[in-house]
Amino acid sequence: MGKKEKIDILTQPLLTEEGYLNEACMNELKCVINNFPKPHERNNNDEEWVEKNWIFRKEIVSVFAMCAIRQSPYVWPDDLEKVVKYLDACLTKSVDWEIKESENDALTQLSLSDISKLLYSILYEQNFQPFDKWNKSKIDIDQEISFVSICDVPKQADYDFMDLDALLNNVCITIRDKIRKDKEFDRKFEEEHGEIS
């Protein structure tokens, strides 16, 4: 068995003796959620997450747009074009793109951790308002923390929101899955036809 990860447990009960939501527990939970390590911090010892692969700038941007549309409670989230253009402009300036295929795309070697760090530093940490608004419901439900599950009854979209951490992680997971498929294709091709030069 590999090394065990430390699991923090909440010290406060969820409910008071009277059956009300325990404010101390909610404060503790907020603290845990706000300090939960990002994917590039959690996976910094995972070979798959630190291995460099050739990646197009357009691939990062297009996968981000696809994941945003998939996770949005609407057909697409508000200001999607604005967020996508901002991400693309920031990626253009933030990364030393080794190969420029065209003015609209470029290529370099990045790890999944690199991509995760970029996404967090560009979108999450800069407090870019069009992106941040996706995390809030349009109808204020006066809750800082909402609990949702796949089993919840669908609700009106204006009460819903997007989990931004899940969105950025899903971009990396989608790219990871593509890399896995590409490697498997290359392996089978080389088995049948010899090494790719």
N, C-alpha and C positions, 0 to 999 in steps of 0.2 A: 504494500500500500504506500502511495506517495505521501509527501508531506501534507499535513492537514492544514487547511486554512482556518484562521481564527474567525469565529462567528460571534458577532456582538449580539447580545440579547437585551431587549428593553427591560429596564428595571422596574418600571411603573406599570400597574395594571391598566388595561384599556378602559375599563369602566369603574366608576366610583361605587361605593357600597350601596348608594341609592339608585344605581343603574344608569347614571349619566356618563357621557364621554369624559374621561379623565384628561384635563388640560395638561397636567404634568406629562402624561404619556404622549400626548399629541406634540408637545414641545420637544420631547426626547426623539420622537419619530421624525419630526422636521429636521432636527440636527443630523440624524443618521442619513436621511435622504439627501440633504444638502452636501454632506461630506463623503458620499459614496464615491469610490474611485471611478474615474472615467475608463472606457475600454482600453485606451493606450497605457493606462497605469496598471490595470488589472492583468493585462496580457503581455507585459513587457518581458516575461521569461518564456513566452510561447514562441517556438521557432517559426510557426506559420505566420505569426503577427509581426515578427522582426525581419523576416526574409524580404529582400528587395525584389520587386518585380517591375517589368516595364508597364507603365500605365499612361494612358492618354488623359490630358486635362478634361477633354470633353466627356470621357467615360465617368469621371468623378461627378461632373456637373449633371450629366444625364441620369445617372443612377440616383443622385440626390433628388432630382425632379420627380422621377418615377416613385421613389419611396414617399416623398411628400404627398403626391397624389393618392397613393395607396392608403396612407394613414389619415388623410384628411376626412373629416366628417362630411365634407362637401365634395362635389365632383372634382374640384381642385381648390387648394387653399387660397385665400385672399393674397394678392400681391406676389403670386408665385413667380411671375416674370421678373419682378424687381429683385426678389431674393436670389433667383438663379443668375441674373446679370451681375449682382453684387458678388456672389460666390465666385463666378468666373473671373471677374476683374481682379479680385483679391488673390485667387490662385495664380493668375498670370504674373502678378507682382511678387508673390510670396515664395515662389518656387523657381529654382534655376532649371528651366526646361532644357534638356540636353539637345533634343531634336525638335525643330519646329516644322511640322508637316505643312502648316499653312498659318495665316494670321489668326484663324479661328481654332486651331488645335496645335498641341505640342505633346511631346512624349518625354518621360524621364523614368528613373527607377525610384520607386517609393515602396515602403512597407505598409502594411495595414495600420500599424501604429503611427507611422508618419501621416497617413491620410486622416486618421482619427484626430491626431493633434491639430492638423490644419483645420479640419472642420470645426473643432471646438474653439480654436483661437480666432477664426474668422467669424463664425456665426454666433457662438454661444457666449464667448467672453466679451465681445465687442458691444453687447446689448443693442444689436441691430433691430430696431423696433418692428419692421414688417415681419421678421422671423420670430421675435419674442411674442408677438400677438397670437401666433398659432397655438401657443401654450395656454391661452386664456379663453374661456367660453365667452361668446358674445352677450349672453344673458348672464349677468353676475349672479352666481349662486352663493356668494358670500362664504366660500370655503377656500382655504389655502391649499388643502390636500383633498384630492378626490380619489376614491377607490373605484376602479373599474375592472371588469373581467370579461372574457369572451362570452361568458354565460349571461351577461346583463341584457335585459330587454332593450332593443334599439330605442334611442330617445331622439328627440328633436335635435338636429345638428347644432342649433344655436346654444344648446346647453353643453355641448361636447367641446373637446380640445384635443390637441396633439401632444403627445409625450415627446419632447424635443431630444431627450437622451436616447430614447428608443429609435427615433428617426435617424440620428447621426450614427448610432450603432448599426442600424439596418443597412445603411449605405456601405459600411465596411463589410458586413456579412454578405451582402449581395456581390460585392467585388471579390471577396474571398471565395464564394461559391463558383464564380466565373473562372478564377485562377485555378481552382481544383479541377474543373471540367477541362480547361485547356491543357493542364498537365496530364490528365488521364488520356485525352485525345493524343497528345504527343507521345506518351508511353506506348499506346496501342499502335500508333503509326510506325514508330521506330521498331517495335516488335515485328511488324509485318514487312516493312520496307527498308529497314536499316536506319542508322542514325541520321538525324536532320542536321544539315551543315549550315 
